[in-house]
Amino acid sequence: MTEDEVISSVHAYFPYNVPDFVQHNDVSPLDDTPQFHSWPDPDPPPPTTRIPHLGHVALLAVLLFLGYVGSIVLARSALYFHLWGIDSVQKAATDVHYTIGIMAAAYLIMFAGALLVFPPLWHEGLFAGLQWNASSARHRLGALLGAASICFLLAMVDELLLPGPAKAPIDQLFDSRTAAWLLFGFGVTFAPFFEEMIFRGFLLPALCTAFDWSVDQYTGTPARPLDPHGHPQWSFPAMIFASVATSVPFALMHAAQTAWSLGPFLLLVCVSLVLSWARLATRSLAASVLVHASYNFLLFSLMLLGTNGFRHLDKM
């Protein structure tokens, strides 16, 4: 049917005017103007809480306590089954498998708890909150290795001027070549990482923040703004105070291993100050871990050479 025939047939049933067919070429192009305006999501508010603070240090202490409780339970279970031929607490106290095992288990339990607890509190990952910042440590590798060498030289001078006791408690653990290698491995891996996490990851920045907060409250001055990454910016006096205040408990933690001797204690305070400098100067926890591990590696390497591969431990 033609167009006219269709229209006439429609008029027969619907006596109304039927508009002419609209030609497609008469259709105006669609307007490109958006029908609904959209706005980008607002930027999240800048963080205001300085992390970590002393409350976080207290929470970490609770996790560490739970870690030690868990490690003691594991050690008791090992004693029950006479692992490594040890059947009493007295023997376990001087056996390297138990001493290292208890510390390693406590650190791992604490670390697992920290991974679960702190990211929800901080709204960022644990390593981000602690300023791990491995790239900063990598860019300053030479300076950090130099700092570890300085610590090693300090240890040599300290041994000449203020030597420790001939038979320190730590020496009792070096009763076999296997024990020496276990202590070597623990001393350059577990010990540096977890000790730095506790002292330079949590305690040092928390003390810096507490010092600046106390001064701001006393003087009525506004708090320093956070850096672009949301981390605190501390004053120089705060960093000095926190470095010293962190170094004393760090040295005390190791003092029992050297029978509370003055020389090793002062050495550990100095080493801790260097580690604190590495952490604060680079804004990187990885930097202080690297210096700590390198320093321990140099010490154990010297023992390794002096005992012909830990074959003659009597020469230590």
CYANA upper distance limits for C-alpha pairs under 8 A (distance plus 0.5 A):
  1 MET  CA      5 GLU  CA      6.56
  1 MET  CA      6 VAL  CA      7.08
  2 THR  CA      6 VAL  CA      6.90
  3 GLU  CA      7 ILE  CA      6.88
  4 ASP  CA      8 SER  CA      6.69
  5 GLU  CA      9 SER  CA      6.65
  6 VAL  CA     10 VAL  CA      6.76
  7 ILE  CA     11 HIS  CA      6.75
  7 ILE  CA     18 VAL  CA      8.03
  8 SER  CA     12 ALA  CA      6.89
  9 SER  CA     13 TYR  CA      7.56
 10 VAL  CA     14 PHE  CA      6.40
 10 VAL  CA     15 PRO  CA      8.35
 11 HIS  CA     15 PRO  CA      5.42
 11 HIS  CA     16 TYR  CA      7.16
 11 HIS  CA     17 ASN  CA      8.31
 11 HIS  CA     18 VAL  CA      8.42
 22 VAL  CA     26 ASP  CA      7.59
 23 GLN  CA     27 VAL  CA      7.76
 46 PRO  CA    230 GLY  CA      7.74
 47 PRO  CA    230 GLY  CA      6.49
 48 THR  CA    226 LEU  CA      8.29
 48 THR  CA    230 GLY  CA      8.45
 50 ARG  CA    209 THR  CA      7.83
 50 ARG  CA    231 HIS  CA      7.17
 50 ARG  CA    232 PRO  CA      6.46
 51 ILE  CA     56 HIS  CA      8.32
 51 ILE  CA    122 TRP  CA      7.92
 51 ILE  CA    129 GLY  CA      7.16
 51 ILE  CA    130 LEU  CA      8.36
 51 ILE  CA    205 PRO  CA      8.39
 51 ILE  CA    206 ALA  CA      7.78
 51 ILE  CA    231 HIS  CA      7.65
 51 ILE  CA    232 PRO  CA      8.08
 52 PRO  CA     56 HIS  CA      6.26
 52 PRO  CA     57 VAL  CA      7.78
 52 PRO  CA    129 GLY  CA      7.76
 52 PRO  CA    130 LEU  CA      7.78
 52 PRO  CA    202 PHE  CA      6.44
 52 PRO  CA    205 PRO  CA      7.09
 52 PRO  CA    206 ALA  CA      5.99
 53 HIS  CA     57 VAL  CA      7.03
 53 HIS  CA    202 PHE  CA      8.07
 53 HIS  CA    205 PRO  CA      7.76
 53 HIS  CA    206 ALA  CA      4.72
 53 HIS  CA    207 LEU  CA      7.95
 53 HIS  CA    209 THR  CA      7.24
 53 HIS  CA    210 ALA  CA      7.76
 54 LEU  CA     58 ALA  CA      6.75
 54 LEU  CA    203 LEU  CA      7.96
 54 LEU  CA    206 ALA  CA      5.82
 54 LEU  CA    207 LEU  CA      7.65
 54 LEU  CA    210 ALA  CA      7.87
 55 GLY  CA     59 LEU  CA      6.81
 56 HIS  CA     60 LEU  CA      6.63
 56 HIS  CA    202 PHE  CA      8.01
 57 VAL  CA     61 ALA  CA      6.70
 57 VAL  CA    202 PHE  CA      6.44
 57 VAL  CA    203 LEU  CA      6.72
 57 VAL  CA    206 ALA  CA      7.83
 58 ALA  CA     62 VAL  CA      6.93
 59 LEU  CA     63 LEU  CA      6.93
 60 LEU  CA     64 LEU  CA      6.63
 60 LEU  CA    110 MET  CA      8.01
 60 LEU  CA    114 ALA  CA      7.60
 61 ALA  CA     65 PHE  CA      6.61
 62 VAL  CA     66 LEU  CA      6.74
 63 LEU  CA     67 GLY  CA      6.60
 63 LEU  CA    109 ILE  CA      8.16
 63 LEU  CA    110 MET  CA      5.49
 63 LEU  CA    113 GLY  CA      6.83
 63 LEU  CA    114 ALA  CA      7.82
 64 LEU  CA     68 TYR  CA      6.78
 64 LEU  CA    106 ALA  CA      7.09
 64 LEU  CA    107 TYR  CA      7.48
 64 LEU  CA    109 ILE  CA      8.08
 64 LEU  CA    110 MET  CA      5.46
 65 PHE  CA     69 VAL  CA      6.77
 66 LEU  CA     70 GLY  CA      6.63
 66 LEU  CA    106 ALA  CA      8.21
 66 LEU  CA    109 ILE  CA      8.08
 66 LEU  CA    110 MET  CA      7.69
 67 GLY  CA     71 SER  CA      6.58
 67 GLY  CA    105 ALA  CA      7.41
 67 GLY  CA    106 ALA  CA      4.50
 67 GLY  CA    107 TYR  CA      6.97
 67 GLY  CA    108 LEU  CA      7.90
 67 GLY  CA    109 ILE  CA      5.34
 67 GLY  CA    110 MET  CA      5.70
 68 TYR  CA     72 ILE  CA      6.57
 68 TYR  CA    102 ILE  CA      7.84
 68 TYR  CA    103 MET  CA      8.14
 68 TYR  CA    105 ALA  CA      8.09
 68 TYR  CA    106 ALA  CA      5.19
 69 VAL  CA     73 VAL  CA      6.86
 69 VAL  CA    106 ALA  CA      8.20
 70 GLY  CA     74 LEU  CA      6.83
 70 GLY  CA    105 ALA  CA      8.04
 70 GLY  CA    106 ALA  CA      7.30
 70 GLY  CA    109 ILE  CA      8.01
 71 SER  CA     75 ALA  CA      6.59
 71 SER  CA    101 GLY  CA      8.35
 71 SER  CA    102 ILE  CA      5.63
 71 SER  CA    103 MET  CA      7.98
 71 SER  CA    105 ALA  CA      5.76
 71 SER  CA    106 ALA  CA      5.84
 72 ILE  CA     76 ARG  CA      6.58
 72 ILE  CA    102 ILE  CA      7.22
 73 VAL  CA     77 SER  CA      6.75
 74 LEU  CA     78 ALA  CA      6.74
 74 LEU  CA    102 ILE  CA      8.43
 75 ALA  CA     79 LEU  CA      6.71
 75 ALA  CA     98 TYR  CA      7.36
 75 ALA  CA    101 GLY  CA      8.43
 75 ALA  CA    102 ILE  CA      7.25
 76 ARG  CA     80 TYR  CA      6.68
 77 SER  CA     81 PHE  CA      7.11
 78 ALA  CA     82 HIS  CA      6.62
 78 ALA  CA     83 LEU  CA      5.93
 79 LEU  CA     83 LEU  CA      6.68
 79 LEU  CA     86 ILE  CA      6.76
 79 LEU  CA     87 ASP  CA      5.79
 79 LEU  CA     88 SER  CA      7.17
 79 LEU  CA     89 VAL  CA      8.29
 80 TYR  CA     87 ASP  CA      7.58
 81 PHE  CA     87 ASP  CA      8.49
 82 HIS  CA     86 ILE  CA      5.60
 82 HIS  CA     87 ASP  CA      5.59
 83 LEU  CA     87 ASP  CA      8.30
 84 TRP  CA     97 HIS  CA      8.28
 86 ILE  CA     91 LYS  CA      6.76
 86 ILE  CA     92 ALA  CA      6.79
 87 ASP  CA     91 LYS  CA      7.73
 87 ASP  CA     92 ALA  CA      8.23
 88 SER  CA     92 ALA  CA      6.76
 89 VAL  CA     93 ALA  CA      6.69
 90 GLN  CA     94 THR  CA      7.77
 91 LYS  CA     95 ASP  CA      6.82
 92 ALA  CA     96 VAL  CA      8.46
 92 ALA  CA     98 TYR  CA      6.18
 92 ALA  CA     99 THR  CA      7.70
 93 ALA  CA     98 TYR  CA      7.59
 93 ALA  CA     99 THR  CA      6.93
 94 THR  CA     98 TYR  CA      8.43
 94 THR  CA     99 THR  CA      7.62
 94 THR  CA    172 GLN  CA      7.19
 94 THR  CA    173 LEU  CA      6.52
 95 ASP  CA     99 THR  CA      6.74
 95 ASP  CA    173 LEU  CA      6.96
 96 VAL  CA    100 ILE  CA      6.25
 96 VAL  CA    101 GLY  CA      8.34
 96 VAL  CA    173 LEU  CA      6.17
 96 VAL  CA    174 PHE  CA      8.46
 96 VAL  CA    179 ALA  CA      6.40
 96 VAL  CA    182 LEU  CA      8.22
 96 VAL  CA    183 LEU  CA      8.21
 97 HIS  CA    101 GLY  CA      6.13
 97 HIS  CA    179 ALA  CA      8.25
 98 TYR  CA    102 ILE  CA      6.32
 99 THR  CA    103 MET  CA      6.98
100 ILE  CA    104 ALA  CA      6.49
100 ILE  CA    183 LEU  CA      8.17
100 ILE  CA    186 PHE  CA      8.01
101 GLY  CA    105 ALA  CA      6.46
102 ILE  CA    106 ALA  CA      6.60
103 MET  CA    107 TYR  CA      6.63
104 ALA  CA    108 LEU  CA      6.61
104 ALA  CA    190 PHE  CA      7.57
105 ALA  CA    109 ILE  CA      6.61
106 ALA  CA    110 MET  CA      6.64
107 TYR  CA    111 PHE  CA      6.49
107 TYR  CA    194 PHE  CA      7.15
108 LEU  CA    112 ALA  CA      6.59
109 ILE  CA    113 GLY  CA      6.76
110 MET  CA    114 ALA  CA      6.64
111 PHE  CA    115 LEU  CA      6.71
112 ALA  CA    116 LEU  CA      6.99
113 GLY  CA    117 VAL  CA      6.51
114 ALA  CA    118 PHE  CA      6.14
114 ALA  CA    126 LEU  CA      7.93
115 LEU  CA    119 PRO  CA      7.17
115 LEU  CA    125 GLY  CA      8.48
115 LEU  CA    126 LEU  CA      6.73
116 LEU  CA    120 PRO  CA      8.19
117 VAL  CA    121 LEU  CA      7.36
118 PHE  CA    122 TRP  CA      6.47
118 PHE  CA    125 GLY  CA      8.21
118 PHE  CA    126 LEU  CA      6.79
119 PRO  CA    123 HIS  CA      6.00
119 PRO  CA    124 GLU  CA      5.65
119 PRO  CA    125 GLY  CA      5.40
119 PRO  CA    126 LEU  CA      6.05
120 PRO  CA    124 GLU  CA      7.64
122 TRP  CA    129 GLY  CA      7.54
124 GLU  CA    128 ALA  CA      6.95
124 GLU  CA    129 GLY  CA      6.93
125 GLY  CA    129 GLY  CA      6.67
126 LEU  CA    130 LEU  CA      6.75
127 PHE  CA    131 GLN  CA      6.52
127 PHE  CA    132 TRP  CA      5.72
128 ALA  CA    132 TRP  CA      6.63
128 ALA  CA    133 ASN  CA      8.08
130 LEU  CA    201 GLY  CA      5.93
130 LEU  CA    202 PHE  CA      7.62
130 LEU  CA    285 LEU  CA      7.38
131 GLN  CA    201 GLY  CA      8.26
131 GLN  CA    283 ARG  CA      7.09
131 GLN  CA    284 SER  CA      5.96
131 GLN  CA    285 LEU  CA      6.41
132 TRP  CA    284 SER  CA      5.67
132 TRP  CA    285 LEU  CA      5.09
132 TRP  CA    286 ALA  CA      5.68
133 ASN  CA    137 ALA  CA      7.50
133 ASN  CA    283 ARG  CA      7.76
133 ASN  CA    284 SER  CA      5.40
133 ASN  CA    285 LEU  CA      7.25
133 ASN  CA    286 ALA  CA      6.87
134 ALA  CA    138 ARG  CA      6.68
134 ALA  CA    284 SER  CA      7.23
134 ALA  CA    285 LEU  CA      8.31
134 ALA  CA    286 ALA  CA      5.89
134 ALA  CA    287 ALA  CA      7.72
135 SER  CA    139 HIS  CA      6.71
136 SER  CA    140 ARG  CA      6.96
136 SER  CA    282 THR  CA      6.73
136 SER  CA    283 ARG  CA      8.09
136 SER  CA    284 SER  CA      6.90
136 SER  CA    287 ALA  CA      8.04
137 ALA  CA    141 LEU  CA      6.43
137 ALA  CA    144 LEU  CA      8.14
137 ALA  CA    282 THR  CA      7.41
137 ALA  CA    284 SER  CA      6.98
137 ALA  CA    286 ALA  CA      6.63
137 ALA  CA    287 ALA  CA      5.18
137 ALA  CA    290 LEU  CA      8.44
140 ARG  CA    144 LEU  CA      6.73
141 LEU  CA    145 LEU  CA      6.64
142 GLY  CA    146 GLY  CA      6.64
143 ALA  CA    147 ALA  CA      6.72
144 LEU  CA    148 ALA  CA      6.89
144 LEU  CA    278 ALA  CA      7.63
144 LEU  CA    287 ALA  CA      7.41
144 LEU  CA    290 LEU  CA      7.82
144 LEU  CA    291 VAL  CA      6.31
145 LEU  CA    149 SER  CA      6.79
145 LEU  CA    290 LEU  CA      8.40
145 LEU  CA    291 VAL  CA      6.81
145 LEU  CA    294 SER  CA      7.48
146 GLY  CA    150 ILE  CA      6.77
147 ALA  CA    151 CYS  CA      6.87
147 ALA  CA    274 VAL  CA      7.57
147 ALA  CA    291 VAL  CA      7.17
148 ALA  CA    152 PHE  CA      6.80
148 ALA  CA    291 VAL  CA      5.55
148 ALA  CA    292 HIS  CA      7.46
148 ALA  CA    294 SER  CA      6.38
148 ALA  CA    295 TYR  CA      5.34
149 SER  CA    153 LEU  CA      6.76
149 SER  CA    295 TYR  CA      7.28
149 SER  CA    298 LEU  CA      8.44
150 ILE  CA    154 LEU  CA      6.69
151 CYS  CA    155 ALA  CA      6.79
151 CYS  CA    270 CYS  CA      8.43
151 CYS  CA    271 VAL  CA      6.33
151 CYS  CA    274 VAL  CA      8.11
151 CYS  CA    295 TYR  CA      7.04
152 PHE  CA    156 MET  CA      6.98
152 PHE  CA    295 TYR  CA      6.56
152 PHE  CA    298 LEU  CA      7.31
152 PHE  CA    299 LEU  CA      7.48
153 LEU  CA    157 VAL  CA      6.79
154 LEU  CA    158 ASP  CA      6.46
154 LEU  CA    267 LEU  CA      7.58
155 ALA  CA    159 GLU  CA      6.61
155 ALA  CA    267 LEU  CA      7.02
156 MET  CA    160 LEU  CA      7.01
157 VAL  CA    161 LEU  CA      6.70
158 ASP  CA    162 LEU  CA      5.80
158 ASP  CA    163 PRO  CA      6.92
158 ASP  CA    263 GLY  CA      6.79
158 ASP  CA    264 PRO  CA      7.83
158 ASP  CA    267 LEU  CA      7.14
159 GLU  CA    163 PRO  CA      4.82
159 GLU  CA    164 GLY  CA      7.55
159 GLU  CA    263 GLY  CA      8.04
161 LEU  CA    263 GLY  CA      8.39
162 LEU  CA    262 LEU  CA      7.88
162 LEU  CA    263 GLY  CA      5.10
162 LEU  CA    264 PRO  CA      8.13
163 PRO  CA    263 GLY  CA      6.49
163 PRO  CA    264 PRO  CA      7.89
164 GLY  CA    168 ALA  CA      8.01
164 GLY  CA    258 THR  CA      7.16
164 GLY  CA    261 SER  CA      6.38
164 GLY  CA    262 LEU  CA      8.22
164 GLY  CA    263 GLY  CA      6.70
164 GLY  CA    264 PRO  CA      6.73
165 PRO  CA    258 THR  CA      7.55
165 PRO  CA    259 ALA  CA      7.71
165 PRO  CA    261 SER  CA      7.65
167 LYS  CA    171 ASP  CA      6.63
167 LYS  CA    172 GLN  CA      7.95
168 ALA  CA    172 GLN  CA      7.62
168 ALA  CA    257 GLN  CA      7.04
168 ALA  CA    258 THR  CA      5.56
168 ALA  CA    259 ALA  CA      6.31
169 PRO  CA    173 LEU  CA      7.96
169 PRO  CA    256 ALA  CA      7.93
169 PRO  CA    257 GLN  CA      5.70
169 PRO  CA    258 THR  CA      6.68
169 PRO  CA    259 ALA  CA      7.06
170 ILE  CA    174 PHE  CA      8.01
170 ILE  CA    257 GLN  CA      5.40
170 ILE  CA    258 THR  CA      6.98
171 ASP  CA    175 ASP  CA      8.34
173 LEU  CA    179 ALA  CA      7.30
173 LEU  CA    180 ALA  CA      8.23
174 PHE  CA    179 ALA  CA      6.22
174 PHE  CA    180 ALA  CA      5.80
174 PHE  CA    313 LEU  CA      7.70
175 ASP  CA    179 ALA  CA      7.00
175 ASP  CA    180 ALA  CA      8.05
175 ASP  CA    313 LEU  CA      8.04
176 SER  CA    180 ALA  CA      6.83
176 SER  CA    313 LEU  CA      8.01
177 ARG  CA    181 TRP  CA      6.84
177 ARG  CA    310 PHE  CA      5.90
177 ARG  CA    311 ARG  CA      6.76
177 ARG  CA    313 LEU  CA      8.14
178 THR  CA    182 LEU  CA      6.71
179 ALA  CA    183 LEU  CA      6.66
180 ALA  CA    184 PHE  CA      6.60
180 ALA  CA    310 PHE  CA      7.18
181 TRP  CA    185 GLY  CA      6.69
181 TRP  CA    310 PHE  CA      8.33
182 LEU  CA    186 PHE  CA      6.62
183 LEU  CA    187 GLY  CA      6.27
184 PHE  CA    188 VAL  CA      6.96
184 PHE  CA    297 PHE  CA      8.20
184 PHE  CA    300 PHE  CA      6.67
185 GLY  CA    189 THR  CA      6.78
186 PHE  CA    190 PHE  CA      5.77
186 PHE  CA    191 ALA  CA      6.56
187 GLY  CA    191 ALA  CA      5.77
187 GLY  CA    192 PRO  CA      7.33
187 GLY  CA    293 ALA  CA      7.83
187 GLY  CA    296 ASN  CA      6.73
187 GLY  CA    297 PHE  CA      8.07
188 VAL  CA    192 PRO  CA      6.76
188 VAL  CA    292 HIS  CA      8.45
188 VAL  CA    293 ALA  CA      5.24
188 VAL  CA    294 SER  CA      7.76
188 VAL  CA    296 ASN  CA      6.35
188 VAL  CA    297 PHE  CA      6.36
189 THR  CA    193 PHE  CA      6.85
189 THR  CA    293 ALA  CA      7.24
190 PHE  CA    194 PHE  CA      6.61
191 ALA  CA    195 GLU  CA      6.25
192 PRO  CA    196 GLU  CA      6.36
192 PRO  CA    289 VAL  CA      6.11
192 PRO  CA    290 LEU  CA      8.45
192 PRO  CA    292 HIS  CA      6.04
192 PRO  CA    293 ALA  CA      5.89
193 PHE  CA    197 MET  CA      6.63
193 PHE  CA    289 VAL  CA      6.14
193 PHE  CA    293 ALA  CA      8.41
194 PHE  CA    198 ILE  CA      6.72
195 GLU  CA    199 PHE  CA      6.54
195 GLU  CA    200 ARG  CA      8.36
196 GLU  CA    200 ARG  CA      5.48
196 GLU  CA    201 GLY  CA      6.56
196 GLU  CA    285 LEU  CA      7.82
196 GLU  CA    288 SER  CA      7.27
196 GLU  CA    289 VAL  CA      6.41
196 GLU  CA    292 HIS  CA      8.46
197 MET  CA    201 GLY  CA      4.82
197 MET  CA    202 PHE  CA      6.95
197 MET  CA    285 LEU  CA      7.94
198 ILE  CA    202 PHE  CA      5.87
198 ILE  CA    203 LEU  CA      6.85
199 PHE  CA    203 LEU  CA      5.39
199 PHE  CA    204 LEU  CA      6.49
199 PHE  CA    246 THR  CA      7.00
199 PHE  CA    250 PHE  CA      7.67
200 ARG  CA    204 LEU  CA      5.43
200 ARG  CA    205 PRO  CA      7.55
200 ARG  CA    246 THR  CA      8.35
200 ARG  CA    275 LEU  CA      8.35
200 ARG  CA    276 SER  CA      7.01
200 ARG  CA    279 ARG  CA      7.27
200 ARG  CA    285 LEU  CA      7.33
200 ARG  CA    288 SER  CA      8.04
201 GLY  CA    205 PRO  CA      7.42
201 GLY  CA    285 LEU  CA      6.65
202 PHE  CA    206 ALA  CA      6.58
203 LEU  CA    207 LEU  CA      6.60
203 LEU  CA    246 THR  CA      7.23
204 LEU  CA    208 CYS  CA      6.81
204 LEU  CA    242 ALA  CA      6.12
204 LEU  CA    243 SER  CA      7.00
204 LEU  CA    246 THR  CA      6.45
204 LEU  CA    276 SER  CA      8.05
205 PRO  CA    209 THR  CA      6.66
205 PRO  CA    242 ALA  CA      8.02
206 ALA  CA    210 ALA  CA      6.60
207 LEU  CA    211 PHE  CA      6.53
207 LEU  CA    238 ALA  CA      8.18
207 LEU  CA    241 PHE  CA      8.44
207 LEU  CA    242 ALA  CA      5.67
207 LEU  CA    245 ALA  CA      8.38
208 CYS  CA    212 ASP  CA      6.87
208 CYS  CA    234 TRP  CA      6.87
208 CYS  CA    238 ALA  CA      5.41
208 CYS  CA    239 MET  CA      6.13
208 CYS  CA    241 PHE  CA      7.93
208 CYS  CA    242 ALA  CA      5.86
209 THR  CA    213 TRP  CA      6.52
209 THR  CA    232 PRO  CA      7.87
209 THR  CA    234 TRP  CA      7.32
209 THR  CA    238 ALA  CA      8.00
210 ALA  CA    214 SER  CA      6.60
211 PHE  CA    215 VAL  CA      6.83
211 PHE  CA    238 ALA  CA      5.99
211 PHE  CA    241 PHE  CA      8.24
211 PHE  CA    242 ALA  CA      8.29
212 ASP  CA    216 ASP  CA      6.54
212 ASP  CA    223 ALA  CA      8.32
212 ASP  CA    234 TRP  CA      7.32
212 ASP  CA    235 SER  CA      7.39
212 ASP  CA    238 ALA  CA      6.54
213 TRP  CA    217 GLN  CA      6.62
213 TRP  CA    223 ALA  CA      7.64
214 SER  CA    218 TYR  CA      6.69
215 VAL  CA    219 THR  CA      6.51
216 ASP  CA    220 GLY  CA      5.87
216 ASP  CA    221 THR  CA      5.49
216 ASP  CA    222 PRO  CA      6.87
216 ASP  CA    223 ALA  CA      6.84
217 GLN  CA    221 THR  CA      7.60
224 ARG  CA    232 PRO  CA      8.13
224 ARG  CA    233 GLN  CA      6.96
224 ARG  CA    234 TRP  CA      7.98
225 PRO  CA    232 PRO  CA      7.66
225 PRO  CA    233 GLN  CA      7.44
226 LEU  CA    230 GLY  CA      5.72
226 LEU  CA    231 HIS  CA      5.80
226 LEU  CA    232 PRO  CA      5.29
226 LEU  CA    233 GLN  CA      6.44
227 ASP  CA    231 HIS  CA      5.90
227 ASP  CA    232 PRO  CA      6.79
227 ASP  CA    233 GLN  CA      6.93
234 TRP  CA    238 ALA  CA      6.77
234 TRP  CA    239 MET  CA      7.26
235 SER  CA    239 MET  CA      7.01
236 PHE  CA    240 ILE  CA      6.82
237 PRO  CA    241 PHE  CA      6.61
238 ALA  CA    242 ALA  CA      6.50
239 MET  CA    243 SER  CA      6.45
239 MET  CA    280 LEU  CA      8.13
240 ILE  CA    244 VAL  CA      6.93
241 PHE  CA    245 ALA  CA      6.56
242 ALA  CA    246 THR  CA      6.35
243 SER  CA    247 SER  CA      6.60
243 SER  CA    272 SER  CA      8.32
243 SER  CA    273 LEU  CA      6.47
243 SER  CA    276 SER  CA      6.23
243 SER  CA    277 TRP  CA      8.25
244 VAL  CA    248 VAL  CA      6.99
244 VAL  CA    269 VAL  CA      8.50
244 VAL  CA    273 LEU  CA      7.34
245 ALA  CA    249 PRO  CA      7.88
246 THR  CA    250 PHE  CA      6.83
246 THR  CA    272 SER  CA      8.24
247 SER  CA    251 ALA  CA      6.62
247 SER  CA    268 LEU  CA      8.17
247 SER  CA    269 VAL  CA      5.66
247 SER  CA    270 CYS  CA      8.27
247 SER  CA    272 SER  CA      5.61
247 SER  CA    273 LEU  CA      6.73
248 VAL  CA    252 LEU  CA      6.68
248 VAL  CA    269 VAL  CA      6.65
249 PRO  CA    253 MET  CA      6.51
250 PHE  CA    254 HIS  CA      7.47
250 PHE  CA    268 LEU  CA      7.99
250 PHE  CA    269 VAL  CA      7.83
250 PHE  CA    272 SER  CA      7.54
251 ALA  CA    255 ALA  CA      6.57
251 ALA  CA    265 PHE  CA      6.21
251 ALA  CA    266 LEU  CA      8.23
251 ALA  CA    268 LEU  CA      5.59
251 ALA  CA    269 VAL  CA      6.07
251 ALA  CA    272 SER  CA      8.17
252 LEU  CA    256 ALA  CA      8.02
252 LEU  CA    265 PHE  CA      7.74
254 HIS  CA    258 THR  CA      7.72
254 HIS  CA    265 PHE  CA      8.40
255 ALA  CA    259 ALA  CA      6.85
255 ALA  CA    260 TRP  CA      5.25
255 ALA  CA    261 SER  CA      7.64
255 ALA  CA    264 PRO  CA      8.04
255 ALA  CA    265 PHE  CA      6.64
256 ALA  CA    260 TRP  CA      5.92
258 THR  CA    264 PRO  CA      7.35
260 TRP  CA    264 PRO  CA      8.46
260 TRP  CA    265 PHE  CA      7.57
261 SER  CA    265 PHE  CA      6.78
262 LEU  CA    266 LEU  CA      6.67
263 GLY  CA    267 LEU  CA      6.74
264 PRO  CA    268 LEU  CA      6.64
265 PHE  CA    269 VAL  CA      6.87
266 LEU  CA    270 CYS  CA      6.82
267 LEU  CA    271 VAL  CA      6.65
268 LEU  CA    272 SER  CA      6.48
269 VAL  CA    273 LEU  CA      6.78
270 CYS  CA    274 VAL  CA      6.96
271 VAL  CA    275 LEU  CA      6.77
272 SER  CA    276 SER  CA      6.56
273 LEU  CA    277 TRP  CA      6.67
274 VAL  CA    278 ALA  CA      6.79
275 LEU  CA    279 ARG  CA      6.80
275 LEU  CA    288 SER  CA      5.64
275 LEU  CA    291 VAL  CA      7.27
275 LEU  CA    292 HIS  CA      7.43
276 SER  CA    280 LEU  CA      6.62
276 SER  CA    288 SER  CA      7.56
277 TRP  CA    281 ALA  CA      6.18
278 ALA  CA    282 THR  CA      6.57
278 ALA  CA    284 SER  CA      8.16
278 ALA  CA    287 ALA  CA      6.46
278 ALA  CA    288 SER  CA      5.80
278 ALA  CA    291 VAL  CA      8.18
279 ARG  CA    283 ARG  CA      6.11
279 ARG  CA    284 SER  CA      5.75
279 ARG  CA    285 LEU  CA      5.95
279 ARG  CA    286 ALA  CA      8.31
279 ARG  CA    287 ALA  CA      6.50
279 ARG  CA    288 SER  CA      5.69
280 LEU  CA    284 SER  CA      7.60
282 THR  CA    287 ALA  CA      7.50
284 SER  CA    288 SER  CA      7.73
285 LEU  CA    289 VAL  CA      6.89
286 ALA  CA    290 LEU  CA      6.59
287 ALA  CA    291 VAL  CA      6.84
288 SER  CA    292 HIS  CA      6.52
289 VAL  CA    293 ALA  CA      6.52
290 LEU  CA    294 SER  CA      6.50
291 VAL  CA    295 TYR  CA      6.55
292 HIS  CA    296 ASN  CA      6.78
293 ALA  CA    297 PHE  CA      6.53
294 SER  CA    298 LEU  CA      6.75
295 TYR  CA    299 LEU  CA      6.93
296 ASN  CA    300 PHE  CA      6.67
297 PHE  CA    301 SER  CA      6.41
298 LEU  CA    302 LEU  CA      6.72
299 LEU  CA    303 MET  CA      7.00
300 PHE  CA    304 LEU  CA      6.48
301 SER  CA    305 LEU  CA      6.67
302 LEU  CA    306 GLY  CA      6.56
303 MET  CA    307 THR  CA      6.58
303 MET  CA    310 PHE  CA      7.96
303 MET  CA    316 MET  CA      7.17
304 LEU  CA    308 ASN  CA      6.63
304 LEU  CA    309 GLY  CA      5.31
304 LEU  CA    310 PHE  CA      6.04
305 LEU  CA    309 GLY  CA      6.57
305 LEU  CA    310 PHE  CA      8.40
306 GLY  CA    315 LYS  CA      7.41
306 GLY  CA    316 MET  CA      7.51
307 THR  CA    311 ARG  CA      6.33
307 THR  CA    312 HIS  CA      5.26
307 THR  CA    313 LEU  CA      6.18
307 THR  CA    314 ASP  CA      8.25
307 THR  CA    315 LYS  CA      6.37
307 THR  CA    316 MET  CA      7.16
308 ASN  CA    312 HIS  CA      6.91
312 HIS  CA    316 MET  CA      8.48
